Amino acid sequence: MMVRQSRSEKTRMHGLRAIAPSLRTTITLWLVAVALGILLARTPLDTLALMAGAALALILALVHPVLAVGMAALSVPVQELITLPGGLSVTQMTVLLALGGWLFHTLARAEQRMLPTDLLLLWGGVLFALLLSASVTPYSRTEALRETARWMVAAGVWMAAASTITRRWHIIYLLACLLIAPAVCAGIGIVQFATGDGPPTFRIAPDLPYVRAYGTIGQPNSFAGYLNMAWPLALALAMVTANSARQSGVRRCLAATGRWMLVVVVWGVVGVLLTALMMSFSRGAWIGAAIGVTGMALSLGRRALPALLGLVAVGVAVVLLAIVGALPEALMTRLASVWQSVAWFDAAAVTVTPENFAVVERMAHLQAGWEMFRSAPLFGVGPGNYSVAYPEFAVGGWYASRGHAHNYYLHMAAETGIIGIVAYLALLGGVIRQALRALRRTTDPILYGATVGGCGIIAAVAGHNLFENLHVLNFGIQLAVVWAVIGAIAHCTEDIQSQCAIS
């Protein structure tokens, strides 16, 4: 009897010992939960949102670097609006996450593509030219290294995207990111134009309440340049999705309805982007957009004939409306001044009036850039040093620099010399060659549309760069992602079609 009681007692004591750690663990967890609850309750909502967003971004970057690359593209319009702890911008944080996620996946030997050697070498050539010019500049090396760092960021984003796009959904996701951010920014610009919410200097006419749209970018010309990096892609995808929905017919009513809803959304994005582009009243952007349409038409070949005839008809209609005076006076004045933006003259020999002020100022910066190039034709005055060197090369009384030469090719030559401009043009040529390869190889409608849109973006940016510097404000991230998507289509089309690597 005593033995049985002893065994029962031992069993009961063993059970108590087993319950005790569990109870201690439960109490500890409850105490931690209460402490976290108190901490969260005392934390401001904006800080909580920031912490939650940072945690989500980190998780997505670890899941796949392509997700972080998309976030970097989404962050471009808000880079100046939100400052994170430590002085980081949202764009800087997302770029760090993208590069960190890429490094993590590379070390983990995750599935990824080899970077195209030819384009990698061309990126290296641009960075080498920038560093070489920065090392010999007689002006600010700090500004030179800062400008070089901007190009390094763009190159890093391109490498992270180009080596990790291994699935079809990666491309679809990045296409969405490349359109969502510009569309939201364009919507803000439309509201600004309609409500007249902007500085007095942005008014399109003294007697009108409207202002030039500038979105979250801050300057109408740069804002329009950002839109030129998106609307060709939206237009090409809109045409592809409309054609796909039309071919689907009435079978599978639910699927057809979903396709048409997508068509409406994408065409809506096209309308918002092009409307905001017009409301920017940026002459250089309008010319760039016309060149972008030409680039898309050349990429389509004979299939673009109906679209070209339609554009010619629109152009003729605009000219006729201008002749009969049916267009708004502010728009007619802006269109009439386009020729002045491309004509060359001596800014020092022109009498400045309120009407020609902007045109003469532009020419003064062009002449200053040319003189910089003449003074240092091999290495230039140093990347990022246009404004630093400007007072020495100012024309007439134009001593205040606007930051660039109003022509990126001349600007690049002035800052980095022959070596820099040749390296940049070689990189641009490599991107065009890659786009042509993608056009020849892809048969997937969405990917083909993305390639046509990419060709339009390349052409629009190349044309707009004749009047502006679009390699600012981290716009290089948007361009780098576009180039990476085109490269993935060019080099992985066989895998897409066989559903082996990209699906």
C-alpha positions in Angstrom: 0.0 0.0 0.0 2.8 2.3 0.9 4.5 1.5 -2.4 1.4 2.3 -4.4 1.0 5.6 -2.6 4.6 6.5 -3.2 4.3 5.9 -6.9 1.1 8.0 -7.0 2.9 10.8 -5.2 5.8 10.7 -7.6 3.4 10.8 -10.5 1.6 13.9 -9.1 4.9 15.7 -8.4 6.1 15.0 -11.9 2.9 16.5 -13.3 3.4 19.6 -11.2 6.9 20.0 -12.4 5.7 19.7 -16.0 3.0 22.3 -15.4 5.2 24.8 -13.7 7.5 25.6 -16.7 4.4 25.9 -18.9 2.8 28.3 -16.4 6.0 30.3 -16.2 6.2 30.5 -19.9 2.6 31.6 -20.2 3.0 34.3 -17.6 6.2 35.6 -19.3 4.4 35.8 -22.7 1.5 37.7 -21.1 3.9 40.1 -19.5 5.7 40.7 -22.7 2.4 41.1 -24.6 1.3 43.7 -22.0 4.6 45.6 -22.2 4.3 45.6 -26.0 0.7 46.8 -25.8 1.7 49.7 -23.5 4.6 50.6 -25.7 2.4 50.5 -28.9 -0.3 52.5 -27.1 2.2 55.3 -26.3 3.7 55.3 -29.8 2.3 57.9 -32.2 0.3 56.4 -35.1 2.7 57.8 -37.8 5.6 56.1 -36.1 3.7 52.9 -35.9 2.8 53.1 -39.6 6.4 53.8 -40.4 7.6 50.8 -38.3 5.0 48.5 -39.9 5.9 49.7 -43.4 9.6 49.2 -42.7 9.0 45.7 -41.4 6.8 44.8 -44.3 9.4 46.1 -46.8 12.1 44.1 -45.1 10.1 40.9 -45.2 9.3 41.4 -48.9 12.9 42.1 -49.7 13.9 38.9 -48.0 11.2 37.0 -49.9 12.5 38.2 -53.2 14.6 41.2 -54.3 12.3 41.9 -57.2 9.7 43.0 -54.7 12.1 45.5 -53.3 13.1 46.7 -56.8 9.4 47.4 -57.4 9.2 49.3 -54.1 12.2 51.4 -55.2 10.3 52.4 -58.4 7.2 53.2 -56.4 9.2 55.4 -54.1 10.5 57.9 -56.7 7.6 60.4 -56.5 7.7 60.6 -52.7 11.4 60.6 -52.2 11.4 64.3 -51.1 8.2 64.1 -49.0 9.1 61.5 -46.3 12.3 61.5 -44.3 13.1 58.4 -42.3 15.2 58.2 -39.1 18.8 58.8 -39.8 18.0 61.2 -42.6 17.3 58.5 -45.1 14.7 59.1 -47.8 12.2 56.4 -48.7 14.0 55.8 -52.0 17.4 55.3 -50.3 15.8 52.8 -47.9 14.1 50.8 -50.6 17.3 50.8 -52.8 19.3 49.5 -49.8 16.6 46.8 -49.3 16.8 45.9 -52.9 20.6 45.6 -52.9 20.5 43.8 -49.6 17.9 41.3 -50.8 19.8 40.8 -54.0 23.0 40.0 -52.0 21.1 37.7 -49.7 19.7 35.7 -52.6 23.0 35.6 -54.3 24.7 34.2 -51.3 21.9 31.7 -50.9 22.4 30.7 -54.5 18.8 31.3 -55.4 17.7 30.9 -58.9 18.8 34.0 -60.9 20.0 34.9 -64.4 23.5 35.9 -65.4 23.8 39.6 -66.1 24.1 40.4 -69.9 27.9 40.9 -70.3 27.6 43.5 -73.0 25.3 45.8 -71.0 27.2 45.2 -67.8 30.4 46.4 -69.5 28.7 49.5 -70.8 27.4 50.4 -67.4 30.9 49.9 -66.1 32.2 52.2 -68.9 29.9 55.0 -67.7 30.9 54.6 -64.1 34.6 54.5 -65.0 34.2 57.7 -67.0 32.5 59.4 -64.1 35.1 58.3 -61.6 37.9 59.3 -63.9 36.5 62.8 -64.4 35.8 63.1 -60.7 39.4 62.3 -59.9 40.9 65.1 -62.1 38.2 67.8 -61.6 39.6 71.2 -60.5 36.3 71.9 -58.9 34.3 70.1 -56.2 35.1 66.4 -55.8 32.3 66.1 -53.3 29.8 67.1 -55.9 31.5 64.8 -58.4 31.3 61.8 -56.1 27.7 62.6 -55.3 26.7 62.6 -58.9 28.7 59.4 -59.5 26.8 57.8 -56.6 23.5 58.6 -58.2 24.6 56.6 -61.3 25.9 53.8 -59.0 22.4 53.6 -57.5 20.8 53.3 -60.9 23.4 50.6 -61.9 22.8 48.7 -58.7 19.1 48.7 -59.2 19.5 47.5 -62.8 21.8 44.7 -61.6 19.4 43.6 -58.8 16.5 43.5 -61.2 18.3 42.1 -64.3 19.7 39.2 -62.4 16.6 38.2 -60.4 13.8 38.5 -63.0 13.2 34.7 -63.4 9.4 34.5 -63.6 6.8 36.0 -65.7 5.0 37.4 -62.7 8.2 39.3 -61.8 7.8 41.3 -65.1 4.1 41.8 -64.5 4.7 43.1 -61.0 7.4 45.5 -62.1 5.2 46.8 -65.0 2.5 47.6 -62.5 5.0 49.4 -60.2 6.3 51.4 -63.2 2.8 52.7 -64.0 1.1 53.1 -60.5 3.5 55.7 -59.1 3.6 57.9 -62.2 -0.2 57.6 -62.5 -0.8 58.8 -58.9 1.7 61.6 -59.4 -0.1 62.6 -62.7 -3.4 62.7 -60.9 -2.0 65.1 -58.3 -0.7 67.2 -61.2 -4.1 67.4 -62.8 -5.7 68.6 -59.6 -3.0 71.2 -59.3 -3.7 72.5 -62.8 -7.4 72.6 -62.3 -7.4 74.3 -58.9 -4.5 76.6 -59.6 -2.6 75.2 -56.6 1.0 76.3 -57.3 3.5 79.1 -57.3 2.6 82.3 -59.3 5.5 81.6 -61.6 3.8 78.4 -62.7 0.7 80.2 -64.1 0.2 79.4 -67.8 -1.1 83.0 -68.3 -1.4 86.1 -66.1 -5.2 86.3 -66.6 -5.9 82.6 -66.1 -6.2 80.8 -62.8 -4.4 77.6 -64.0 -0.9 76.6 -63.2 1.5 74.2 -64.9 1.1 70.7 -63.4 4.2 69.6 -61.3 2.9 66.7 -59.2 5.1 65.7 -56.3 8.3 66.4 -58.3 8.3 70.2 -57.7 9.1 71.4 -61.3 6.8 71.1 -64.3 9.6 70.1 -66.7 11.0 67.4 -64.5 7.5 66.2 -63.7 6.8 65.9 -67.5 10.1 64.0 -67.9 8.9 61.5 -65.3 5.6 61.0 -67.2 7.6 60.5 -70.4 9.1 57.4 -68.6 5.6 55.9 -68.2 2.9 56.8 -70.7 4.5 54.8 -73.7 4.4 51.7 -71.5 0.8 52.3 -70.5 -0.3 53.0 -74.1 1.4 49.9 -75.5 -0.1 47.7 -72.7 -3.5 49.3 -73.2 -3.5 48.4 -76.9 -2.4 44.8 -76.1 -5.0 44.2 -73.4 -7.8 45.7 -75.6 -6.8 43.4 -78.4 -6.7 40.4 -76.1 -10.1 41.2 -74.6 -11.6 41.6 -78.1 -10.2 38.3 -79.2 -11.6 36.5 -76.2 -15.1 37.2 -77.5 -18.1 36.5 -75.3 -17.1 33.0 -74.2 -16.4 32.6 -70.5 -18.3 35.7 -69.6 -16.6 36.2 -66.3 -13.1 36.0 -67.7 -14.0 38.3 -70.6 -15.5 40.8 -68.0 -12.2 40.7 -66.1 -10.2 41.4 -69.2 -12.4 44.4 -70.1 -12.1 45.8 -66.6 -8.4 45.6 -67.0 -8.6 47.4 -70.4 -10.7 50.2 -68.8 -8.1 50.6 -66.0 -5.1 50.7 -68.2 -6.7 53.1 -70.7 -7.6 55.2 -67.7 -4.0 55.3 -66.7 -3.0 56.3 -70.3 -5.6 59.2 -70.2 -4.3 60.5 -66.8 -0.7 60.4 -67.8 -1.2 62.1 -71.2 -3.5 64.7 -69.7 -1.0 65.6 -67.0 1.7 65.7 -69.6 -0.3 68.3 -71.6 -1.0 70.2 -68.4 2.7 70.5 -67.6 3.0 72.9 -70.5 6.6 71.6 -71.0 7.7 72.2 -74.6 10.6 69.8 -74.3 8.3 67.1 -72.9 5.9 67.5 -75.8 8.7 67.2 -78.3 10.0 64.2 -76.4 6.5 62.6 -76.4 6.3 63.1 -80.2 9.7 61.3 -80.6 8.4 58.6 -78.2 5.4 58.0 -80.5 7.9 57.8 -83.4 9.9 55.2 -81.5 6.9 53.1 -80.8 5.8 53.3 -84.4 9.3 52.2 -85.6 9.2 49.2 -83.2 5.8 48.1 -84.5 6.8 48.4 -88.2 3.9 48.1 -90.7 1.4 47.4 -87.9 1.8 51.1 -86.8 0.5 52.5 -90.1 -3.1 53.0 -88.9 -1.9 54.7 -85.7 0.5 56.9 -87.7 -2.3 58.0 -90.0 -4.4 58.8 -87.0 -1.6 60.9 -85.4 -1.1 62.7 -88.7 -4.8 63.5 -88.7 -4.6 64.8 -85.2 -1.6 66.9 -86.1 -3.3 68.4 -89.1 -6.4 69.1 -86.9 -4.3 70.9 -84.3 -2.6 73.1 -87.0 -6.0 74.0 -88.6 -7.5 74.9 -85.2 -4.4 77.0 -84.5 -4.8 78.8 -87.9 -8.5 79.6 -87.2 -7.7 80.6 -83.6 -9.8 77.9 -82.1 -7.2 76.8 -79.6 -6.8 78.5 -76.2 -4.4 81.5 -76.4 -2.0 80.1 -73.7 -1.7 76.8 -75.6 -1.1 78.5 -79.0 1.6 80.7 -77.4 3.3 77.7 -76.0 3.2 75.8 -79.2 4.4 78.7 -81.2 7.4 79.1 -78.9 8.6 75.5 -79.6 10.7 76.6 -82.5 12.4 79.2 -80.4 13.5 76.3 -78.1 15.5 74.6 -80.9 16.9 77.7 -82.7 20.5 78.7 -81.9 21.5 82.3 -81.2 23.8 84.4 -79.0 22.2 85.0 -75.7 24.5 87.9 -74.9 23.4 89.8 -78.0 19.6 89.5 -77.4 17.5 92.1 -75.7 15.6 90.3 -72.9 11.9 90.8 -72.6 9.3 89.0 -70.4 8.2 87.1 -73.5 11.7 85.7 -74.5 13.1 85.5 -71.0 12.9 81.7 -70.7 14.2 81.0 -74.2 17.2 83.4 -73.7 18.0 81.9 -70.3 18.0 78.4 -71.8 20.4 79.5 -74.6 22.7 81.1 -72.0 23.0 77.8 -70.2 23.6 76.0 -73.5 26.4 78.4 -74.4 28.0 78.0 -70.9 27.9 74.2 -71.2 29.6 74.4 -74.6 32.3 76.7 -73.2 32.9 74.2 -70.4 33.3 71.4 -72.9 35.8 73.5 -74.9 37.8 74.3 -71.8 38.2 70.6 -70.8 37.2 68.5 -73.8 38.7 65.2 -72.5 37.5 64.9 -68.9 35.1 67.9 -68.5 34.7 70.0 -65.4 33.7 67.0 -63.3 30.4 65.2 -62.8 27.9 67.3 -60.8 30.1 70.5 -61.2 28.1 72.3 -63.9 26.7 74.8 -61.3 30.0 75.1 -59.5 31.9 76.0 -62.7 29.0 78.0 -64.2 30.0 81.5 -63.0 33.3 81.2 -64.9 31.5 80.5 -68.1 28.4 82.6 -67.7 27.2 84.4 -70.8 26.2 88.1 -70.6 24.5 88.8 -67.3 23.2 85.3 -66.8 25.2 84.5 -63.6 22.5 82.3 -61.8 22.8 78.6 -62.8 19.7 76.5 -63.2 21.7 73.4 -62.5 22.1 71.9 -66.0 22.7 72.9 -69.6 19.1 72.3 -70.8 20.5 69.6 -73.0 21.7 66.5 -71.3 24.1 65.4 -74.1 25.9 68.8 -73.9 25.6 68.7 -70.1 27.3 65.2 -70.0 30.0 66.4 -72.4 30.6 69.6 -70.3 30.9 67.6 -67.0 32.7 64.4 -68.2 34.2 65.3 -71.5 34.5 63.2 -74.6 35.1 60.0 -72.6 31.9 60.5 -70.6 29.5 61.4 -73.5 30.8 58.5 -75.6 30.3 56.1 -72.7 26.8 57.4 -72.1 25.9 57.1 -75.8 27.3 53.6 -75.9 25.1 52.6 -73.0 22.1 54.1 -74.7 23.0 52.2 -77.9 23.3 49.0 -75.9 19.9 49.5 -74.5 18.4 50.1 -77.9 20.1 46.9 -79.3 18.7 45.0 -76.4 15.2 46.3 -77.1 15.5 45.3 -80.8 16.5 41.8 -79.7 13.4 41.6 -77.4 11.1 42.7 -80.3 12.5 39.9 -82.5 12.3 37.2 -79.9 9.1 37.6 -77.9 5.7 36.2 -78.9 3.9 36.8 -75.6 1.4 39.7 -76.1 2.0 41.3 -72.7 5.8 41.0 -73.0 5.7 42.3 -76.6 3.6 45.3 -75.5 6.0 45.9 -72.6 8.9 45.9 -75.1 7.1 48.3 -77.5 6.3 50.6 -74.6 10.0 50.4 -73.5 11.1 51.5 -77.0 8.7 54.4 -76.7 10.2 55.3 -73.3 13.8 55.1 -74.6 12.9 57.4 -77.5 10.8 59.9 -75.4 13.6 60.2 -72.8 16.3 60.6 -75.5 14.2 63.3 -77.2 13.3 65.1 -74.0 17.0 65.0 -72.9 17.6 67.4 -75.8 16.0 70.1 -73.6 16.4 68.8 -70.0 18.4 66.6 -67.7 16.2 63.7 -66.8 19.0 61.8 -64.9 18.0 63.6 -61.7 15.8 63.0 -58.7 16.5 59.3 -58.9 14.6 59.1 -62.2 17.5 56.7 -63.1 15.8 54.1 -60.9 12.7 54.2 -63.1 14.8 54.0 -66.3 17.0 51.2 -64.9 13.9 49.0 -64.1 12.5 49.6 -67.6 15.9 48.6 -69.1 16.1 45.5 -66.9 12.6 44.4 -67.9 13.5 44.8 -71.6 16.7 42.8 -71.0 14.8 40.0 -69.2 12.4 39.8 -72.2 15.3 39.9 -74.6 17.4 37.2 -72.9 14.7 34.9 -71.4 12.1 34.7 -74.1 12.9 31.0 -74.8 12.5 30.2 -71.1 9.2 32.2 -71.1 7.8 30.2 -74.0 9.0 26.8 -72.6 7.8 27.8 -69.1 11.0 26.5 -67.6 12.6 29.5 -65.9 9.9 32.2 -66.3 6.3 31.3 -65.9 
